[in-house]
Amino acid sequence: MNDNDRTTLVLGDLTALFAARSVYHKSINYAKLDETLKRVLGVESYDSNIWFTLFRQDNEKQVSFVQGLRDLGWDIETVSTREIKRMSDSRQYRFDTRIAYNLGLAVEGYDRVVVVSDSYELYPALVHLHEDDPKIDTYLAFFSDALDGRWWKEIRREGSRLHLIDLEEELHREEGLK
């Protein structure tokens, strides 16, 4: 089976990418990110993708940003900052619970699952995918220098079925930047 015959699900936390951009001074071209993930995975399109983000309808920049991502073919699930009750500081909100829920559903019909997030809380959900279906390949895509250090133990563990897509390396491959 070649890569184009495999079914691929991408689940991404846009707030985590925004935080990496802000805290770690990352430059993120989302069209390039889309091209990069497709190149690394060897696909022309994803079978399914869901990207989560905080959103304010009255913020023109956010409206434009979300529309631009939808133009890339990304399915964006927006959450109003008013809907967030779990934390008082919405800048720290992550979508790990929603991603984990969708990972639980991913065992049905996907050969490959990619999670774009830095949240280590997603590790148990990724492990459960292999327990439910050992044939599912799992990928964590994020900037290696912005990852929670606990990921490294799991990524480097002998026999690990978790593959890292280092966005720092992959996004700048052609540019020769590091």
N, C-alpha and C positions, 0 to 999 in steps of 0.2 A: 504494500500500500504506500503510495507516495504522499507527500505532505498535502497536496491539493485534494486528496481523497479523504482526509481526516477532518472530522468536525471540530470546530474551534469556538470556544466561548472565551470572551474577554470581559473581565469585571474590573472596573477601575474607580479609584477614589480621587477625584479631581481636587478635593481640598488638601489631600496629602501632597499632591504635585505642587499646588499653590504654596503650601508651607515650605516645601523643599526649595522652591524658587525664591521665596522670601528669606528664609533662614540661611540657606546654603548658597544663595546667590546663583541659582541655576538659570540658565537660559533655556526656555522651552518653546520650541516651535511645534505646535500640535499637529500640523500637517506632516511635518518631518517625523514626529513620534508615531503617527499612524503608518507612514511608509516604512519606518524602521521595524515596527512590530511585525508588519506583514512580510518584510524581507527576511527577518530572523526566523519566522515561522514557516516561510515558504508558501504563503497563501496570497491570493488576490483580494480576498475579502474574508470577513469573519462570518461564521454561521450565525452567531449572536453576540451582541456586546451590550453591556449596560455600564454607564459611567454615572457616578453620583456626585452631586455638588450642591453646596448652599447657594441660594438664589434669592435675589430681590427683584421683583418685577419692575420696580421704579428706578433701578440702576441701569442706565442705558449701556454702560460698558459690559455688564453681566449679560444683558439681553443679547447684545451683539456677539459676545464670546460664545454663549450657548448656541446661537444660531450658526455660527461658524463651525462649531463642532458637529452640529446636526448635518451641515452641508458636507462634512467628511463621511457621513453615513453612520455616525455614532448615535446610539440611543442614549439620551441624557435624561436621567431622573433628577429633577430639581426638588430641593427641599427649602422651604421658606425659613429664614432665620427665626421667625415667630413660632415655628413648629417645634423648635428645639427646646426641650425642657431639662435635658439631662445635665447640661453644663451652662454656667452663666456666661462663659467666654466662648462665643460661637467660633472664634478663630481657631480653637483647639478641637473642634468637632471632627470626628472621623466616622466613616461609614462602614466600619468593620462588621458591625452586626448585620447590616443589610447585605454586605458581600458574603458573609458566612451563610446567611439564609439561602442566598442564590447558589452558593457552592453545594449546599445540601440537595438542591434540585438538579445540579449539574451531572449527577451520576446517571441521569436518564438522557442518553443520546449524544454525549460529547466524548471525543477521544482525547482532547487536549483542552486544558483550562489554564488561562493566564490571569493572574491577579496583579494589578498595578496598584501597589500600596506599600507603605513602609510598616504597617501595623503587624506586630508580632502576634497579636491576638488572633490572627487568621491562621496561624500555623496548625492548631488542632483540626480546623475544618479541612485544610488541605490534606492532612494525614487521613482523615476519615474518608476522603475520596478514594484513596488507595485501598483502604480496608473494604470499602463497598465494591470497588472495581479496580483491581490492580493494573488494568491495561490503560487507565487514564494517565496521561502525562501531565504533570503540573509545573507551571512556571511562575516565578515571582519576578516581576519587572519593576525595577526602581533604580535610583541612583545608589551605587554601592556605598559611597561615603556618607549617605544620609540614612542608611538602614540601621534599625535597632540592632545592636551587637549580638543579641541572642539568635538572630537569623543565621549568622555565620556558623555557629555550632551545628545547626541543622543542615545547612547547605553543604558543608564540608564533611558531614558524617558519612562514614563508609556505608554504602548501600542506599544512600539518600536518593529518592526519586524526584526531588525538588530541583528544578533547574533555574539558575539565575540569568535573567536578561539584564545586564548592567546598562542602564540607560545612559549613563555618563560616557561609557565606552562606545556604545552603539550609535547614539545620536551624533557623535562627533567623529565617527570612523572616517567618513569621506573628507571631512574638513581637516583632519590631522590635528585636532585640538585635544588637549587633555587637561 
